[in-house]
Every structure is written in C-alpha cells, then in structure tokens.
Amino acid sequence: MQRKLSALFLALVLFSLAALPAAAAPCAFGASYDSTCDVDQDGDIDIFDIQLTASKWAQTGTWTGGGDGWLLTGNAGTDPNTNFLGATDGQPLVIQPGGGYTGVGTSAPQAPLNVVGTSWFQGDSTPLSASAGQGVAVGFSGNQGYIFGFDYDAFTPKNLLLQNPGGNVGIGTLSPSAGRLHVDGGSGGAVYATSTSGIGTYAVSGSNAAVYGYSTGDYGVDGRSFNSVGVYGQSYSDGGMWAQGPYIGIQANATGSDANRQAVRGDNNGSATGYAGLFYGNTWVAGTFYKNAGAFRIDHPLDPANKYLNHSFVESPDMKNIYDGVATLDASGAAVVELPAWFEALNEDFRYQLTAIGAPGPNLHIAQEIKDNQFTIAGGAPGMKVSWQVTGIRHDPYAEANRIPVEQDKAADERGLYIYPQGYGESADDVVPALRGLESSAPAPAERPALPPGSN
C-alpha cells in the first residue's frame, strides 16, 4: 500500500512541473530583450529578426547560434561547397521578381543587374527553349567565346549594337582612337570579310573616304575575286576610283589566258560624247597600239574660243617613217642632204620624192641614194630650192620582232562578229569579244545596296 502511495506522489509532482510555464530560452519569443538577437536593432525581438536569422533558429523556436544558411548582414568562414545561393534540385533561382536592382560588387546598384569588377562568362552553345524569348547570349564553346543577339521564340538572329550612343570600339587595342571601330591585328590580318553571295565589306561616308587603305610595306588595298570584279568603285557625283602614288598611281595586270584579256579597260557605254580614257601628260604604250581611227584635236587657230581643228593620222600598212626638207642646189645644180647619224640604223627600203620650187626642174633626180646617212640631189639649176621627202621602213630590233600583219584571219570566237557591226548592217550585240562591255561581270549600280538614310 505504501509503495502505491509513493508512486502516486511522484506522478503528481511531475504533472505539477509540467504544468508550470517553461523558462523562455535566449532569443526566443517571450524571452527578455537581448540586443544580440535584435538583428535589425529596432528595440524588440520580432518576426523580422527571426527572418533575418532563419538559419540560426531551431524548429522549437530556440536560438541555435549556428547553421549553414546566410545572414543578410554578412557571413564569414563560409565553404563554397556548402554555402551558396541556389537550389540543389535544378529549379530556377529568382532574384527580385517584383523589380528593384541587384548589385554585384556594389552597394548602390543602378540597374537590374549592376556588376562592378571583371565579369567572367562560361557556357556552351546549346540553344535555349522558345520561352527564352529575345536576348543577348554570352558564353564560351569549344575554344572560343561568343556574343550574339537572338530571338528564340522565332529562332532568328537579331542585331547586336555596340556603342550605339557614341564612343569607339577597340579590338586588339586599349586605345581605340582611329575610328568608331579600331582593329589592331598586330602581325596578322586586322579585318577579314567574306560573303558567299553578297558584299564582303560595305562602307559609306557622307563627306570623306568610305574606304581608306594604307600600308608601309605592301598593298594599301588588295581586292580579289574568283569569278567577278576584284575591286569595284562607283561614285554618284565624281570619280568612281582615285589612285595616287609616288611612282605608279594605278597598275593592273591581266593574268588569264584569254586572247582578249585586258589589264585596264575604260568603257563610256558606247557614247559618241565623253571619253573612255583621258590622260594628262605624256603617254607611253610599250606594245602595239590598236585603234579604229586616230586624230589630233586643238583649239582652232583662227577661232580658238569657238572651234576645234581636227586632223587624222597618216596611216600605212608598214612601220613607215616620213622625213622631208628643203635643199638649195649649189653652182653645179646639186646638193648633198645630210641625215641624222641614226637614220640607217632605224630605217631601210627608202622611197624618194623631189619637187622643184620657183621653176620647173625636169631633170631633178637622186644622184646618190642614201649611204652613210646622206643622199645627193642633182639635175637642177644653180641656186634652185628643192623640196624633198624620204620614207623608210623601221628595222630596229623591236620592229623586226613585232611586225604588224596587214591582213589577219579572225579567231574562231570572233568570226561572224565585228569591230563596228552597225557599219555592216548588223546588231550592236554582234561585236567582237574584246569590245564587249562588263555588264556580265560588274553588277549594275541598281544592284548595289541602297545608301543609308541621310547619305548623299
């Protein structure tokens, strides 16, 4: 009986102790104020202090003083393998869904994402889903970095603007000062442009050179094409191309095998006015000069302000030179005409003409043909003046190696075609290949890109 009473007493004591209020733990609801627990320092322990130190609170509501979470007032002694922001189940991490700015390396962000310091991007080229919408991708794939604008909803690339408000862009240089885009290629190529069907490089300037090429040891501009024009120049108000050099302004080489290849061509679109080529100064053709006609043109001596005077060239089937002069006969009615020392070295196969001046000279004749660069006139009256003319055919080394064929068969691709088809009642399209225009290889101006708005 006594043992039962003792057990009942012990149970009552334990029940009484359980019914008493539990002493509040430090940093717990109902505990006395402790400044250590007042994280926001507002004078009390409230829900905000609990949120600010969520990782320090146990499920019982007691302060644990430890944990792997983050304090919003700063953390120390962290381990990046266990202390991080993010999810461990692959779910998205959302920051500032209601707006506001996020700063990295700054306590005063000025944009939705404000980074102070060097940013480092790593990624691959895996396409995003359509829900990604429009944006700019920055990453690294393979062995190269990339940046591009893209619309994943429509799966189409978008424009990427650099320095749109102003300022220069530098590639390979820390001081981009040569232009809006300053590229320093070092010992390699600075800019390489290629296109499978369009224009590789398109440049426009409103008042200065659109493309400027400069080199200290090679070509300033090198243009090449596999099946069209290597360099195409067009102007809407002045010269399409301007070249200047201390020795050669323009040099062109035709390296093909076509019999009608041309290193330089000028085309005035067949117009009767204007010129396909105009040269100021002396002109030297190191080869045979072919032409349909030749003439000189000067201001008319009698009316230079209003007229021109034109003369045709003297033509010959031979490489013929013409020399003339006036000789005065001596007391015996003869004269020796001295010619330049190079005369016989240059000419052969001579022809002569003599004309008496002031009186008939029926007996005038060549007493001695050209020998030792002189010839003799005889048979005239003493003191008579005689007009003489001598022609010779060139036989210098160049002439001997480059005789002009007087009659020549047309090549296979020229037969049935003409230099001047209109003169034979044929269509202008029936012109020999060498005189055809460049329409098949040089795009017409209308095919070029339109000038940007505001350009002249």
C-alpha positions, 0 to 999 in steps of 0.5 A: 500500500505504501509503495502505491502511495509513493508512486502516486506522489511522484506522478503528481509532482511531475504533472505539477512541473509540467504544468508550470510555464517553461523558462523562455530560452535566449532569443526566443519569443517571450524571452527578455530583450537581448540586443544580440538577437535584435538583428535589425536593432529596432528595440524588440525581438520580432518576426523580422529578426527571426527572418533575418536569422532563419538559419540560426533558429531551431524548429522549437523556436530556440536560438541555435547560434549556428547553421549553414544558411546566410545572414543578410548582414554578412557571413564569414568562414563560409565553404563554397561547397556548402554555402551558396545561393541556389537550389540543389534540385535544378529549379530556377533561382529568382532574384527580385521578381517584383523589380528593384536592382541587384548589385554585384560588387556594389552597394548602390546598384543602378540597374537590374543587374549592376556588376562592378569588377571583371565579369567572367562568362562560361557556357556552351552553345546549346540553344535555349527553349522558345520561352527564352524569348529575345536576348543577348547570349554570352558564353564560351564553346569549344575554344572560343567565346561568343556574343550574339543577339537572338530571338528564340521564340522565332529562332532568328538572329537579331542585331547586336549594337555596340556603342550605339550612343557614341564612343569607339570600339577597340579590338586588339587595342586599349586605345581605340582612337582611329575610328568608331571601330579600331582593329589592331591585328598586330602581325596578322590580318586586322579585318577579314570579310567574306560573303558567299553571295553578297558584299564582303565589306560595305562602307559609306561616308557622307563627306570623306573616304568610305574606304581608306587603305594604307600600308608601309610595306605592301598593298594599301588595298588588295581586292580579289575575286574568283569569278567577278570584279576584284575591286569595284568603285562607283561614285554618284557625283565624281570619280568612281576610283582615285589612285595616287602614288609616288611612282605608279598611281594605278597598275593592273595586270591581266593574268588569264589566258584569254586572247582578249584579256585586258589589264585596264579597260575604260568603257563610256557605254558606247557614247559618241560624247565623253571619253573612255580614257583621258590622260594628262601628260605624256603617254607611253604604250610599250606594245602595239597600239590598236585603234579604229581611227586616230586624230589630233584635236586643238583649239582652232587657230583662227577661232580658238574660243569657238572651234576645234581643228581636227586632223587624222593620222597618216596611216600605212600598212608598214612601220613607215617613217616620213622625213622631208626638207628643203635643199638649195642646189649649189653652182653645179645644180646639186646638193648633198642632204645630210641625215641624222647619224641614226637614220640607217640604223632605224630605217631601210627600203627608202622611197624618194620624192623631189619637187622643184620650187620657183621653176620647173626642174625636169631633170631633178633626180637622186644622184646618190641614194642614201649611204652613210646617212646622206643622199645627193640631189642633182639635175637642177639649176644653180641656186634652185630650192628643192623640196624633198621627202624620204620614207623608210621602213623601221628595222630596229630590233623591236620592229623586226620582232613585232611586225604588224600583219596587214591582213589577219584571219579572225579567231574562231570566237570572233568570226561572224562578229565585228569591230563596228557591226552597225557599219555592216548592217548588223546588231550592236550585240554582234561585236567582237569579244574584246569590245564587249562591255562588263555588264556580265561581270560588274553588277549594275549600280541598281544592284548595289545596296541602297545608301543609308538614310541621310547619305548623299 
